[in-house]
Amino acid sequence: MVHRIIEWSLRNRFIVLICSIGLLAWGIYAVRTNPIDAIPDLSENQVIVFTEWMGRGPQLVEDQVTYPLVTNLQGIPRIKYVRANSMFGMSFIYVIFEDDVDVYWARARVLERLSTVNQSLPQGVSPQLGPDGTGVGHILWYTLNAPDVDLGEQRAIQDWYVKFALQNVKGVSEIASFGSFQKQYQVTLNPNRLLYYKLSPNNVISAIRANNNESGGSKFELSDIGYVIKTSGYLQSIQEIENIPVQTQNGIAVRIADVATVQMSGETRLGIFDQNGEGERVGGIVVMRYGENAAEVIENVKAKMAEVARGLPQGVKFDIIYDRGELIQESIDSIKKTLIEEMIVVSIIVIIFLFHWRSALSIIIQIPITVVTSFILLNAFGISSNIMSLSGIALAIGVIVDNGIIMSENAYKHLAERYALWQEQQKNKS
């Protein structure tokens, strides 16, 4: 079979040349479109289920949230195993699927199962799916450098402006905010006053909820002009909360201010984020979507950050503290340099030892064609250009050259034998 292929190739050299050129062009296109990353993604095929139940201890979260979810999620098809972790006010469940399962099919199956589990969970508890990223999806970390802006204001800028803008970048799964605290109105009840007015905490909660709402009316027409009627009832200040009536006793309204203290504060924090010992910072983590090109996503995020920076308050700017793009570029440049050096050194050695430019050229041409062709297979199997895959290509150059030299030596041997036989025949004729 091999002899027939060689014979056909020798008789149809033009077709072989055209096929080689086409393969080279296809390989160059594959090189340009292959995803680039610094490290291979060896993380498991998982779907994260996150549940928040603030104020509850780990054991209570484990018994009433984590355990019911784990037992119900174990029946999903093509699952390897389910892991769970319960902590103060939060529950994390990691559903690990088989490696060949499509991640979005897996997420759909988990959502389908969660829709039937909500009845067994405490009231107000709603499980959510984590981002469709991987274990190596954290590609960029940034903070807001704003020395003259309050930390609460920085977190508001991050959550209500920066986060929404960066989430629109193609390939970004989530922008996870961290640092500082989220502003909120805190109502601190006085138990003695509640007892005096014969009220319960639920009465206060119900009063605040009922008075923090908007409702629509109807359309009113006057002089051929239509007016939309609505009531605006969202609470916007501490004074408005304090003046909310809870109950009427003996014709006198009992307000929130009579039974509680209202103040603007931040949500209870479990930790802080400090940068280089210079104080607290507010920032975000860019999580890349599954299967995206890390280098391309990072460049798109940086371009969007430059656009978003024009809308930040004066004195506020981005400070990138972790950028995988730099690691990717350094890794790829190092491997590229190694590949070029190997190709040059191998070409020189082949020319010196064979001392026949046509034979050396046939071997040297194999190197770039084989290297770019390997990227076609990388794309076909969904493997990115990273340190591991490119190092394998670099190591394979020696095998490529060895095969070319063996074939050339074999051809020389057979040509020499045929030439000696021809000379002998010529002598016999003469």
Helices and strands as residue ranges (DSSP letters): H 2-11, H 13-33, E 46-52, H 58-61, I 62-66, H 67-73, E 79-87, E 90-97, H 103-114, G 118-120, E 128-129, E 138-145, H 151-157, I 158-162, H 163-166, E 172-178, E 183-189, H 191-197, H 201-210, E 215-222, E 225-231, H 238-242, E 245-249, E 252-255, H 256-259, E 260-266, E 282-288, H 294-309, E 317-323, H 324-354, H 357-380, H 387-429
